[in-house]
């Protein structure tokens, strides 16, 4: 079920909230947990009831391994548990990719499995692997079954994250948390939800046709006018930003309706002045997982310069593959691995110090931001393109190296006369307005301290939300506009990260 669907907003969420608050009034902690579990099962099964069995099987298996490791700390058991999880992910997500490549290399005709990718399998697999690793390392003590099931399936974060650690949410599944600050939770949760809904429906879906038109032609093998290719790439750059930012705000808001605070997962990455900073702000929970459970175990920065760079590249290659089984995702990961290596080399170079001392701070930061954004946009081309060839055509068109297109950019881009202004407005929102957690930062919208992860007030418009009538009217207007736009849409669009 999609957060931005009418079914979710009108049919699913109201009865779930009503049941929660009735059980909350009766102080029935166990009943509340199981009610949220059942609601999460229904939320997941709406997409595909048979795949709910796969999710339940994964939960039972991993909880069983957890209990066995509490009795006896066994590395072979840990390896077995991780292998089963990764094997399940490999079969459903990567088997056909592997078969297709073997067929192409060895000139074979092996039949692909044609399995449907289970929704959220990448997220709940990584989440449970982290739980097993924390159990083996002694960071996780005994966890009762009902809380473990809710930890894995809690619907605000089940489909597209954040990838939460057991220490993030399991301790919150208590009656004292469920009953804390009722009115603030309802008002703050609703505010974040409607802000996220606006980002998704009005901004991300509003600019999506521009990206779809440009990339669609490129994937068909057609060259584009240079202006059209840049507008298409820029449109996708903002589409994925507001799509994922909207999802993260909605997830935070929905969890807060039940008194639960999730970790921050998105922190204005397009304000970053380097690729290193970009990855500290983009998909924070995935970056944290890759760092703690892949990069550091590989040796991190303890293996010398060459070892550190090799570990960075391998981590980003696997991070690219996590997003999808395709060479375009591998190339996207390779580009970001190369960017990170270059970033570290530049940071430690004497040239950087000289340039920084020579240029005014504003100019240096402006150049740093421009180079970072250019690198991000180029990488997004391969992330969005459905084929590797389509991505290469887009880049060739952006560089002005492709064959001259037979039509002008105004014929390629839908609503071409309005697109530059739309992109300029989105850039202004990204750079000068606070994000959701910053806007509501006075009321601790995320799990960790706002000063630690959200940072100081940013942007030229340093506004701060508070539960006042004026803000209530503004949020109501944003929510109403979003709902009107949902009615106007011909087709329901899923969040981009639902595909991973």
Long-range contacts (C-beta under 8 A, 24 or more apart in sequence): 1-43, 1-46, 1-47, 2-492, 2-494, 2-495, 2-498, 3-193, 3-196, 3-197, 3-200, 3-247, 3-250, 3-251, 3-254, 3-495, 4-197, 4-200, 4-201, 4-246, 4-250, 4-482, 4-486, 4-492, 4-493, 4-495, 5-486, 5-492, 6-486, 6-487, 7-46, 9-483, 12-39, 12-42, 12-43, 12-46, 13-254, 17-257, 17-258, 20-178, 20-258, 24-175, 24-178, 24-179, 27-175, 27-179, 29-174, 29-175, 29-178, 30-146, 32-175, 32-178, 33-146, 33-147, 33-150, 33-173, 34-146, 36-150, 36-154, 36-155, 36-258, 37-146, 37-149, 37-150, 37-153, 39-155, 40-150, 40-153, 40-154, 40-155, 40-158, 41-153, 43-155, 43-158, 44-119, 44-120, 44-153, 44-155, 44-158, 44-159, 47-119, 48-116, 48-118, 48-119, 51-116, 51-118, 51-119, 54-88, 54-118, 54-121, 55-118, 55-120, 55-124, 55-152, 55-153, 58-85, 58-88, 58-124, 58-125, 58-128, 58-152, 59-128, 59-148, 59-149, 59-152, 59-153, 62-128, 62-131, 62-132, 62-152, 63-145, 63-148, 63-149, 65-132, 66-131, 66-132, 66-135, 66-140, 66-143, 66-148, 67-142, 69-132, 69-135, 69-136, 70-135, 70-141, 70-142, 73-136, 73-138, 75-136, 78-132, 78-133, 78-136, 81-129, 81-132, 82-129, 82-132, 82-133, 85-125, 85-128, 85-129, 85-132, 86-125, 86-129, 88-121, 88-125, 89-121, 89-122, 89-125, 91-115, 92-116, 92-117, 92-118, 92-121, 93-117, 93-121, 93-122, 93-325, 94-321, 94-325, 96-325, 97-325, 97-326, 117-499, 119-159, 119-498, 120-158, 120-159, 120-160, 120-498, 122-322, 122-500, 123-157, 123-158, 123-159, 123-160, 123-161, 123-163, 123-500, 124-152, 124-153, 124-158, 126-163, 126-286, 126-289, 126-322, 127-151, 127-152, 127-163, 127-164, 128-152, 129-293, 130-163, 130-165, 130-166, 130-289, 130-292, 130-293, 131-165, 131-166, 133-293, 134-165, 134-166, 134-167, 139-167, 140-166, 140-167, 143-170, 147-173, 154-255, 154-260, 155-254, 156-250, 156-251, 156-252, 156-254, 156-255, 156-260, 156-262, 157-251, 157-255, 157-262, 159-495, 159-497, 159-498, 160-244, 160-247, 160-251, 160-495, 160-497, 160-498, 160-500, 161-248, 161-251, 161-265, 161-283, 161-285, 161-286, 161-497, 162-248, 162-251, 162-262, 162-263, 162-264, 162-265, 162-284, 162-285, 163-285, 163-286, 163-288, 163-289, 164-262, 164-263, 164-285, 168-262, 168-263, 168-447, 169-260, 169-262, 172-259, 172-260, 172-261, 173-260, 177-259, 177-260, 178-258, 178-259, 179-259, 180-259, 181-259, 183-467, 184-443, 184-467, 185-256, 185-257, 185-258, 185-259, 186-257, 187-467, 187-472, 188-253, 188-256, 188-440, 188-443, 188-445, 188-467, 189-253, 189-254, 189-255, 189-256, 189-257, 190-253, 190-257, 190-475, 190-479, 191-253, 191-440, 191-465, 191-471, 191-475, 192-249, 192-250, 192-252, 192-253, 192-256, 192-436, 192-440, 192-445, 193-249, 193-250, 193-253, 193-254, 193-257, 194-253, 194-475, 194-476, 194-478, 194-479, 194-482, 195-246, 195-249, 195-253, 195-436, 195-439, 195-475, 195-478, 196-245, 196-246, 196-247, 196-248, 196-249, 196-250, 196-251, 196-252, 196-253, 196-436, 197-246, 197-250, 197-478, 197-479, 197-482, 197-483, 198-246, 198-478, 198-479, 198-481, 198-482, 199-242, 199-243, 199-245, 199-246, 199-249, 200-242, 200-243, 200-246, 200-247, 200-250, 200-482, 200-495, 201-246, 201-482, 201-485, 201-486, 201-489, 202-481, 202-482, 202-485, 203-238, 203-242, 203-246, 203-426, 203-429, 204-238, 204-239, 204-240, 204-241, 204-242, 204-243, 204-246, 205-485, 205-489, 205-493, 206-422, 206-485, 207-235, 207-238, 207-239, 207-242, 207-422, 207-423, 207-426, 208-235, 208-239, 208-493, 209-414, 209-415, 210-235, 210-413, 210-414, 210-415, 210-419, 211-235, 211-236, 211-239, 211-384, 213-412, 213-413, 213-414, 214-394, 214-412, 214-413, 215-384, 215-385, 215-386, 215-390, 215-394, 217-412, 218-385, 218-390, 218-391, 218-393, 218-394, 218-397, 219-385, 219-386, 219-387, 219-389, 219-390, 220-390, 221-389, 221-390, 221-393, 222-393, 222-405, 223-393, 223-396, 223-397, 223-402, 223-403, 223-404, 223-405, 224-393, 224-394, 224-397, 224-402, 224-405, 224-409, 224-412, 225-397, 225-405, 225-407, 225-408, 225-409, 225-412, 226-397, 226-398, 226-399, 226-400, 226-409, 227-409, 228-397, 228-405, 228-409, 228-412, 228-413, 229-394, 229-397, 229-398, 230-398, 231-409, 231-413, 231-416, 231-419, 231-420, 231-423, 232-394, 232-413, 233-377, 233-380, 233-381, 233-394, 233-398, 234-377, 234-423, 235-419, 235-423, 236-380, 236-381, 236-384, 237-376, 237-377, 237-380, 238-423, 238-426, 238-427, 238-430, 239-496, 240-380, 240-383, 240-384, 240-496, 241-269, 241-270, 241-426, 241-430, 242-426, 243-495, 243-496, 243-497, 244-283, 244-495, 244-496, 244-497, 245-435, 245-436, 246-495, 247-495, 247-497, 248-436, 249-435, 249-436, 252-436, 252-437, 252-445, 252-446, 256-445, 261-444, 261-445, 261-446, 261-447, 262-446, 262-447, 263-446, 263-447, 263-448, 263-453, 264-437, 264-446, 264-447, 264-448, 264-453, 264-454, 266-435, 267-435, 267-437, 267-453, 267-454, 267-455, 268-430, 268-435, 268-438, 268-458, 270-373, 270-376, 270-430, 270-431, 271-369, 271-430, 271-431, 271-458, 272-369, 272-372, 273-365, 273-368, 273-369, 273-372, 274-343, 274-347, 274-368, 274-372, 275-336, 275-339, 275-340, 275-342, 275-343, 275-372, 275-375, 275-376, 276-340, 276-343, 276-344, 276-347, 277-372, 278-372, 278-376, 279-336, 279-340, 284-453, 286-319, 286-322, 290-315, 290-318, 290-319, 291-315, 294-318, 308-344, 309-341, 309-344, 312-337, 312-340, 312-341, 312-344, 313-337, 313-338, 313-341, 316-340, 322-500, 323-383, 323-500, 324-499, 324-500, 326-388, 327-388, 328-382, 328-383, 328-385, 328-386, 328-387, 328-388, 328-391, 329-382, 329-383, 331-382, 331-388, 331-391, 332-379, 332-380, 332-382, 332-383, 335-375, 335-378, 335-379, 335-382, 336-379, 339-375, 339-379, 431-459, 432-459, 432-460, 432-461, 433-459, 433-461, 433-463, 434-458, 434-459, 434-461, 434-462, 434-463, 434-464, 439-463, 439-464, 439-465, 440-464, 440-465, 442-466
